[in-house]
Amino acid sequence: MPSNTSRGVSRRAFVKSAVAIGGASALSACLDREEPDIPRGPEDLSSIPQRQFAWNEVLATDDANNHLGPRHRVLLYLDYARSGTPSERDRQRMEQALRTLEHAYPRRHDGLLFTVSYSPAYFERFDASLPDSVDLPAPEPLSPFEQPEFDTPDAVVHLASDYGSVVLAAEEALLGEKDTLNGVDVEASLGDVFERADRRTGFVGEGLPADHQDVDGIPDSDSVPEDAPLYMGFKSGFQKNQASEDRVAIGDGPFADGTTQHISKIRLRLEDWYGEQDHDDRVGEMFCPFHAEQNLVEGTGESLGESSRVDECAELNESAREYGRVGHSQKTALAREDGSPIILRRDFDSTDGGEAGLHFLSLQRRISDFVKTREAMNATDDVDSPAVRQRVNNGILEYTFVRRRGNYLLPPRSLRALPPADPS
């Protein structure tokens, strides 16, 4: 593998930039830097689980056994190219295109992971309604201070890999721009079925945010820690603060073993986060003031192990009275059921549009589970203190601005190709 500093640009920085640009030339340049040696995927696909989102067993883990998300991501927003209900021919072509990806790369973090999901707008083309087991409302504002635009594409394909060249090659094959993919012939593409509505990209993992902090929203002082996996400087996705894949799976009906997906496009404005707050202040607002007082969070949070330890935080009003602020994790923990989280986060940072951003991607059995968690983050009904206002001293709300929202059904693998609203 080439040096991390060849030609004056780190390999990880170059690869992330190539993914953001996209296209054949970016793929070629990315391959020059990464030189991945990845075997083909299986000939027999019968072992692939029905749950498209069942990634945990094939993700890398850290020393505390927390799952690490694939480092490079692409979100392809797609509109069905024809009016009316999808044809069986289009379903077959789409399934063939998706199976090409599975034959081309092993299903793991250093191969390729992907999902396909569908919006409420897609299902409006059918006379039948979604079954009662699926909770998929149209997106809406979830706080009194946000005015997001709403995403209504028919489908979203989420591509993820530790190799930027893999997500780029998979994207090119899906859109009909490649004849072969890792030695596998590409005989069908989504370009035969869909039109691309949008493309969003991102990254997560140690070093990548620091390499890409020269964007709007980050102060000009190399503020992001070198070892931070996300722009705000702390680890996320602690094992005990994530819902299990079983918890987020739809349990019955024709879409059993599917789930719902929410994606928010969030702008980060971190000038004050890094310019006015010290490490303890940031710990207090990301986790809770008790964590800062007790020095529980060293560096980016490795000292916490497999849990953010929010059960040790004070009750919100007590925290507001004693410290004049409440923490983000402290608030969202109020949305747990039977002591367990109800959403599974797989979000990642972004430099789309030249600004620091976060694509907040969560999986949950019902969209109402996400709404409950987001409302807990607002703390509007839970804190009675003049020190804690809508966006001030109230977790990380002062630094995050929701630009877009979208809700999606992520069906089981057997229904991933243009599913009807009522498969029965």
N, C-alpha and C positions, 0 to 999 in steps of 0.2 A: 504494500500500500504506500502511496506517496507520502512524503513528509507533511506534517501538519502545518508547516510554514513555507512550503514550496511556493516560489514566485511571490513571496511577501504577503500572501493571503492564506489564512488557515484553511485547511481542507473542510472543516465543518462549516465555516462561514461561507465558503464558495459553494458548497453543496446546497445549503439553505437558500442562497440567492438564486441558484439555478432552478430549484423547485418553485420559487416564487415567480420566476419569469415564465417557465414552462416552454413547451415546444421542442422540436427535434434538435435545434442547435444547443439548447440548454441541456438536453439529455446527453448529447455527444460530449459536451464539456464536462458534465457530471461524471460520466463513465471514465473519462480520462483521470479524474481525481480519485474516484472510489475504487475502481477495478474490482467489483464484487465477484466472488466465485460462488454462485448460488446454484444448487442442484435444481432440477426440474421438480415440479409437484408430482403427486401420484397419478398413475393411469386410472386407478380405481378410486372414485370419489365417494364411495359409500361410507367411509369412516368419518367424513366431515359432519359435524353436528348440525342438527336442525336449527339450533339457535345461532343465527348469524353473529350475534354479539358475544358469543362464548369465547372470549379471548384470553381469560385469565390464565388458563393452563399453558398457554403458549407465549406469554409475555415474559420478559426478563424481570428479575426481582433484585432489590437491594439487600443489604446485610440484615435488615429487619424484616425481610420477606414481604415488603410492600411491592405491589406491581408497578412496573415502569412502562409508561406508554411508549409506543413506537415514536422515534424521534422526528420523522418527517411525515407531513399530512397534506392531502389535497381533498377539498370538498368540491364535487362537481354538481352544480344545480342544473337540472334538465327538465325540459318541457316535451311532452309527447308530441310528435310531429304531425299527428292527424287528429281530426275532430272525432267526437263520438267515443264509443267504447273500444278498447284495444282489440285487435284481431289476433287469432290464434297464431298466425304466421309471425306477427311481431313478437308475441310471447316466446315463440321458439327461437327466433333470432337473438333475442335478448338473453335467454338462458344459455344459448350456445356461446355468446360473447363472454358471459360471466364464467362459464366452465373453462374457457380458454385461460383465464387468469389462474384458476385453480390447478389446471394441468401445468401451467408455466412455472409457478413458484410454490414452494412449501408454505403451508399455512402456519406462520409463526412470525415473531417480531422481526427477525432478520431475514425473512422471506417477504410475504405479502399478506396483510389482513385487510379485509374490506367488508362493507355493509351497503345495502340498498334500502332506502326508506321512501315513504310516500306521504304527501301532504293531504290535509282535508280537501283542498281544491281538486286534487286528482280524483278522489272518490266521489265528488259531486257529479261526475259524468255518468254514473250508474243510477238506474232506477231504484235499486235496492239500497238500503242503508247498511252501515257497518253494524255488526252484531253488538249486543249490549255489553259483551266482555271487553270491548275496545272503547277506551275513553280518549277521544281525539278531537277536542274542540279547535276552532280557529284560534290563532295567537291573539293576545290582547295585552294592553299595558298592565304591568303588575306592580306599579308604585305610583303615587300621586305626582311624582316629579319626572317621570320618563315619558318620552313621546317617540317610541320606536316606529320605524317602518316595518311592515310585515312581509315575510317571505312566503310566496305562494307558488313555487315551482311544482311541477308534478312529482319530481323525484330528486333525491340527493344520494350520490354515491360518495362514500367516505373511504379513501385509500390511505393506508398507513404502513410504514416500514421504517426500520432503522437505516435503510439505504435510500437516499434521495433519488438515485437512478432507477430504483425499482418502482417508486410511485410515479415517476415521470414516464417510464416505459409502459406501465400498466395503463396510464391515462391515454397515451398515444394509441395503444392498441384498442382501447375501448372506443375511441373516437374515429377509428378507421384510418389512422395515420401510420400504422406499422403492418408489415406483412407477416412477421414472425415475432414471437415474444419468448425470449430465453430458449430458443430452439423449437418452439411450438408454433405451428401454422395458425394464423389468425384468419378464420373463415367467416366470421360474423362480427359486427361491431354495433355499439349503441348509436353510432352515427347513422345507421340505417333506420333507427326507430325514434331517436330524440334529437332535439335541438338544444345546444348549450345555452342556458340562461345566465349563468354566472360561474365564476371559478374563484375559490378562496383557498388560501394556503397557510401553513403554519408549521410550528416546531415545538418540541418540548424536550428538556434534558439538559444535564449539566453542561455549561459553557455556551450553549446556543444563544440564550438571551443576552449574555455579556458581549458576545460577538456581534450582536445586532441591536445595540442600544443607541446608535447614531440615527435616531428617527424622532419625529415629533412626539412629544409626550414624555421623553426621558431627558433629564437635565444633562448639560454638557460637562460631566465631571467623572465619567466612568463609574457611575453610581451602582449599577447592577453588579452584585458579587459575581466573581469569576465562576464559582461553582454552583450558582443558582440555576435550578431547572426552569424557572418561570420569572417573568419580569419583576414581580413584586418581591422577589428575593427569598421566598420560602418554598419548601417542599409542599406538595399537595397529594391527595389520594392515599392517606394513611389507611392501611388495611382495615383497621377497626372503625374507621370513619367513612367507609364506603358500604353501600348496600351490596349484598351478594348477588350473583347472577340469578340465583333462584328467586330472590326477593323481587327482582325487577321483571321477571318473566310473566307474561300473560298466562294464566293458569288453565283456562278452558276455552271452549269455542273453536271455530275454524282457524283462528290465529294464535292458538296455544303455542308456546315456545317462541312467540314473537315478543316485542316490547314496544314502548313508545319512546320517542327521542325528541328532545328539545335542543335547538341550537340558537344561541344568542350571539350576535356580533357586538362586542363591547370595545369601546375606545378607552384606553388607559391614559390618564394624565397624572404623571408621577413626579412632577417638578417639586411639589410640596412634600410628597411621600419621602423623597430622598433629600430634598433641600432644607426642610424644616423639622423633620422627625429624625431622631436618632434610632439606634437599633431597638432599644427598650420601648420607645413610642410605637415603632412598627409592630413589635411583638404584641403590645397591648391592644392594638387595633386589628391585627390579623387573627390573633388567638383570643386572649383576654388579658386584662391588667394584672391578674394574679400571676400569670405566667411570666410577665415582665418583672414583677416584684420578686419572684422566687428564682429568677434566672434559669427557667426551665428550658428555654430555647436557645441553644448555641448555634451560631452560624445560620445555615438555612433550615435547621430543624432536625438534623440527624439525631440529636440527643433525645428526641421524643420517641424514637423507636417505631413501633407499629401503630401508635395512637397519638392523636393530638392532645389527649388528656383533658378534654373539655369538661369531663365530669368533675374536675377539681376546681373549675371556675365558680365564682360566686353567682348567686341569683342576679338577674339583670339589674333590678332596681337597687339592690345592695351594691353592685359594682358601680352603678352610676353615681350613687351617693358618696361612696368612698373614694372613687378614682376620677369621677367626672367623665367617664367614657365606658363604652361596652365594646366587646370584640366580635369580629365577624364569625368565627367558629363557635363562639359562645352563644350567639343568636341562632345560627342555623341548626344547632343541636336540639333546639326546642321542637323541631319538626320530626323528631324520631318517633317511632311506634314500637312499643314494648322494648324500649331501650336501644333499638337498632335504627341505623340510617335507612332512608327510603329511596334515595337516588344513588346512582352509580355514575361518577364523573369521569369523563375521558376528554377533558378540554385541553387546549394548547394555545400558545402565544402566536402572534402574527405581526408582520410588518406590511400587510396589504394597505395600499394607498399611502405608503410612506409614513404611517403613524403606528405607534405601539398599540397593540390590540390583543384581545383574547377572544377566541372562539370557544364559548362555554357550551360544551356538548354533554348532556346528561341523559341517562337511560333510567326509566322508571316504569312500573307496571301501568300506571295511569298518569296522564298529564296533570291531574289534580295533585299528585304527589309532588311534582315539581313546583306547582303553584303554591302549595303549602310551605315548601322549603323557602321559596322566594319571598313569601309574605313574612316568614320568620326573620329573614334577613333585613326586612324593612324595620322591624321592631316598633312599628307605629302603635300597636295596641299593647305592647309589653313593657314599655319603659315610661315612667312618669318622673321626669327630671328635667329642669330647665337647662342643664348642661348638655344633655343629649338631644340634638335636633334632627331633622329629617336626614341631613347629610353630614352634620358636624359631630365629631366625637362618637360616631355611630358606625363602628366597624370600618369597612373600606368603601362605603358608599360615596365618600367625598372624591374618590379617585377613579371611579368606574362610571361609564356613560353608555347605556344600551342604545345601539344604533339600529339594530334589526332583531326580530324574533321570528322563529318558525317552529311549528309542531309537526311531527311525522310519526307514522306507523312503520315500524321495522318488522316486517312479517317473518315467519319462519322460512328457512331456506327453500322449502318446497313451493312457496308462494311468492318468491322474491321477484319474479318476472311478471310485471304488469298484472297484479292480482285483481280479481273482481272484489267489489265491496262485500259481497256475501258468497264466499266460495261454496257454501252448501247448496 
